[in-house]
Amino acid sequence: TLTLPTQRIPAGSGATKLTAGADFHCAVIDTGVQCWGNGYGINALETPVIRAFPANSNITEIAAGTAHVCVTIAGGVQCWGKNDTQQVGGTEAQYSYNAPFQALAAQSSATKFFNIPDGTCGLVADALWCWGQVLLMPFKSPSPIVAFPASEKITHFAYNTESICYVTNKQLRCYGKNAGAQLGNRRARINVGFTAIVGAGSNVAAAYVSPTLVCTVQNGGVTCA
């Protein structure tokens, strides 16, 4: 049954960005981050709850996993919520964080961050950093996974629990599990490094990756393999 949209956050609240976890949503507003729904450690119920940040914090990105949320502020990353795989970036002894935890210090040049169900990844300067459960491997603290050449201008990430892909110079490169040859290399069940699966000159603008399928936006159309 379809229902009419509900006004969760009033007009004029300054909402600019939106993300969704397993059973909750969060939005960036003038006074911080407002969440609603059912999320472990999110403290969000039917009525939206505001997690305040200092004025002019300039939250540039927000991303949710199954039960955690991260925001990028001043080149650093703060996270809160469930921490059973260290996806918040905090100590292994603490199962959840109700208040934002500084996973990456300010001025770390953090950009393009994204959350997978139980992990967090993004660019720090010219390297991919991750923590939590990522690519079926545990990272108990923020760690560099791979460094990118300065010539690679990354414009888009696509990801799931088993694979991470990125668009650079209009081509697509992927790293991770490849059981269905969805990452292009039919001889390898795992791509252990970022492998070009849609090569140079392909005009890739964006991509989507699932455990069995990779789709790309190219020249105004969509191609899947």
LUMFIGU-789499 format. One line per field, with one value per residue (C-alpha): residue number from 1; x negated, y negated, z. Coordinates in Angstrom, 3 decimals, always signed. Each point is the difference from the previous one (the first is absolute). Layout:
<sites>
n = NUM,...
xx = X,...
yy = Y,...
zz = Z,...
</sites>
This chain:
<sites>
n = 1,2,3,4,5,6,7,8,9,10,11,12,13,14,15,16,17,18,19,20,21,22,23,24,25,26,27,28,29,30,31,32,33,34,35,36,37,38,39,40,41,42,43,44,45,46,47,48,49,50,51,52,53,54,55,56,57,58,59,60,61,62,63,64,65,66,67,68,69,70,71,72,73,74,75,76,77,78,79,80,81,82,83,84,85,86,87,88,89,90,91,92,93,94,95,96,97,98,99,100,101,102,103,104,105,106,107,108,109,110,111,112,113,114,115,116,117,118,119,120,121,122,123,124,125,126,127,128,129,130,131,132,133,134,135,136,137,138,139,140,141,142,143,144,145,146,147,148,149,150,151,152,153,154,155,156,157,158,159,160,161,162,163,164,165,166,167,168,169,170,171,172,173,174,175,176,177,178,179,180,181,182,183,184,185,186,187,188,189,190,191,192,193,194,195,196,197,198,199,200,201,202,203,204,205,206,207,208,209,210,211,212,213,214,215,216,217,218,219,220,221,222,223,224,225
xx = +0.000,-1.395,+0.180,-0.400,-3.412,-0.355,-1.741,-2.741,-1.994,+1.764,-0.685,-2.543,-2.139,-2.933,+0.018,-2.679,-1.012,+1.773,-1.114,+1.683,-1.044,+1.810,+2.988,-0.674,-0.676,-2.176,-0.252,-2.440,+1.812,-1.038,-0.548,-1.648,+1.350,+3.624,+0.867,+3.167,+0.886,-1.486,-3.787,-2.318,-1.808,+1.674,+2.487,+2.571,+3.683,+3.178,-0.579,-3.220,-2.840,-2.622,-3.668,-1.379,-3.318,-1.660,+1.189,-1.778,-1.276,+0.465,+0.895,-1.010,+1.018,+2.193,+0.233,+1.760,-0.763,+2.359,-0.083,-2.622,-0.354,-3.063,-0.401,-2.911,-0.855,-3.030,-1.823,+0.540,+2.577,+2.279,+2.151,+2.530,+2.248,-0.749,-3.715,-0.051,-2.420,-1.704,+1.973,+0.198,-3.785,-0.031,-1.465,+0.877,+1.178,+2.851,+2.967,+1.698,-0.461,+2.940,-2.091,-2.092,-3.484,-2.892,-1.069,-2.294,-1.423,+1.009,-2.180,-0.599,+1.123,+2.867,+2.471,+2.444,+0.735,+2.504,+1.324,+0.590,+2.173,-2.676,-2.883,-1.111,-2.270,-1.049,-2.799,-2.677,-2.253,-0.917,+0.770,+3.060,+0.407,+2.422,+0.994,+2.479,+0.990,-1.053,-0.445,+0.706,-3.057,-0.149,-1.765,+0.025,-1.175,-0.119,-2.559,-1.220,+1.068,-1.570,-1.708,+1.109,-2.296,+0.414,+1.116,+3.150,+2.752,+2.684,+3.498,+2.256,-0.032,+2.242,-0.073,+1.605,-1.141,-2.301,-1.281,-1.054,-0.154,-0.884,+0.237,-3.159,-0.832,+3.307,-0.921,+1.029,-2.341,+1.103,-1.443,+1.569,+1.885,+0.544,+1.751,+2.375,-2.668,+1.971,-3.255,-1.182,-2.851,+1.491,-3.091,-0.047,+2.556,-1.470,-1.501,-2.749,-0.677,+2.023,+0.370,+1.312,+3.207,+1.248,-3.033,-1.199,+2.158,+3.202,+1.531,+1.178,+1.866,+1.299,+0.332,+1.979,-1.414,+1.873,-1.396,+0.802,+0.279,-1.792,+1.805,-1.462,+1.386,-1.732,+0.800,+3.490,+0.857,-0.412,-2.109,+0.045,-2.205
yy = +0.000,-3.392,-2.809,-3.721,-1.518,-1.179,-3.297,+1.293,-3.241,-3.346,-2.177,-2.688,+2.287,-0.277,+3.694,+0.613,+3.681,+3.273,+3.557,+3.247,+2.973,+3.293,-1.449,-3.714,-3.211,-3.009,-3.445,-2.879,-3.149,-3.450,+1.125,+3.374,+3.434,+1.042,+3.730,+2.067,+3.685,+3.028,+0.035,+1.545,-2.854,-2.557,-1.034,-0.658,+0.783,-0.911,-3.648,-1.312,-0.525,-2.695,+0.773,-3.496,-1.133,-3.390,-2.857,-0.222,+3.596,+0.320,+3.680,+0.810,+3.691,+2.426,+3.775,+2.806,+3.688,+2.586,-1.637,-2.759,-3.480,-2.013,-3.649,-1.828,-3.304,-2.204,+2.797,+2.470,+2.717,+0.465,+3.110,+1.361,+3.034,+3.704,+0.881,+3.811,+0.173,-3.336,-1.657,-3.187,+0.022,+0.229,+2.486,+3.676,+0.010,-2.446,+1.614,-3.254,-3.774,-2.283,-3.142,-0.689,+1.542,-1.687,+2.875,-2.181,-3.294,-3.278,-1.155,+3.613,-0.877,+2.478,-0.013,+2.304,+2.105,+2.831,+2.629,+3.611,+2.084,+0.504,-2.177,-3.452,-1.057,-3.127,-2.050,-1.440,-2.114,+2.461,+3.298,+2.127,+0.392,+2.425,+1.295,+2.589,+3.050,-0.823,+2.382,+2.884,-1.030,-1.680,-3.350,-0.881,-3.576,-2.430,+1.444,-0.793,+2.737,-1.247,-3.175,-1.569,-1.681,-3.768,+0.351,+1.874,-2.515,+2.025,-1.279,+2.815,+3.096,+3.069,+2.705,+2.887,+2.310,+1.930,-2.515,-3.613,-1.730,-3.539,-2.158,-1.798,-1.681,+1.380,+3.638,+2.466,+1.870,+2.635,+1.905,+2.886,+3.264,+1.145,+3.376,-0.764,-1.709,-3.201,-1.925,+0.986,+2.410,+3.435,+1.856,-1.498,+0.511,-3.040,-3.156,-0.704,-3.460,-2.589,+1.414,-1.957,+1.752,-2.789,-1.511,-3.393,-1.879,+1.614,-3.247,+1.596,-2.583,+2.136,+3.639,+2.399,+3.273,+2.891,+3.398,+1.373,-2.985,-3.183,-2.738,-3.208,-3.219,-0.606,-2.495,-0.605,+3.718,+2.822,+3.168,+3.001,+3.105
zz = +0.000,-0.958,+2.524,-0.469,+0.853,+3.613,+0.836,+2.295,+0.105,-0.400,-3.011,+0.771,+2.216,-2.393,-0.972,-2.634,+0.139,+0.777,+0.787,+1.041,+2.126,+0.479,+1.875,+0.319,-1.921,+0.798,-1.576,+0.342,+1.153,+1.206,+3.599,-0.601,-0.963,+0.453,+0.079,+0.294,-0.124,+1.774,+0.153,+2.583,+1.735,-2.247,+2.705,-2.713,+0.426,-1.854,+0.890,-1.601,+2.485,-0.575,+0.602,+0.369,-1.443,+0.584,-2.195,-3.342,+0.301,-3.774,-0.245,-3.569,-0.107,+1.931,-0.428,+1.877,+0.379,+1.441,+3.448,-0.055,-1.470,-1.029,-0.956,-1.579,+1.701,-0.663,-1.794,+2.873,+0.680,+3.026,+0.471,+2.491,+0.409,+0.172,+0.286,+0.149,-2.954,+0.821,-2.801,+2.097,+0.296,+3.783,+2.425,-0.321,+3.626,-0.667,-1.770,-1.010,+0.063,+0.703,-0.508,-3.115,+0.171,-1.843,-2.247,-2.119,+1.236,-1.593,-2.889,-1.085,-3.548,+0.294,-2.912,-1.807,+3.078,-0.141,+2.418,-0.865,+2.391,+2.685,-1.164,-1.103,-2.885,-1.855,-1.434,+2.259,-2.187,-2.803,+1.762,+0.788,+3.770,+1.670,+3.403,+1.246,-2.069,-3.568,-2.959,+2.425,+2.060,+3.437,+0.438,+3.702,-0.528,-2.963,-2.414,-3.531,-2.427,-3.206,-1.227,-3.282,-2.524,-0.110,-3.631,+1.078,+0.683,+1.741,-0.723,+1.262,+2.259,-0.308,+2.651,+1.858,+2.794,-2.342,-2.579,-0.416,-3.393,-0.974,-3.097,-1.062,-3.290,-1.393,+0.648,+2.737,+2.334,+2.525,+2.959,+1.925,-0.347,-3.592,+0.327,-2.884,-2.156,+0.539,+0.433,-3.449,+0.682,-0.733,+1.248,+3.500,+2.753,+1.778,-1.474,+2.524,-1.413,-1.855,-3.522,-2.980,-1.072,-2.281,-1.648,-1.147,-2.469,+1.284,+1.302,+3.271,+2.063,+2.881,+1.052,+2.179,+1.342,+1.626,+1.059,-3.473,-2.351,-1.022,-1.932,-1.411,-1.405,-3.330,-2.744,+1.353,+0.206,+2.517,-0.536,+2.351,+0.230
</sites>
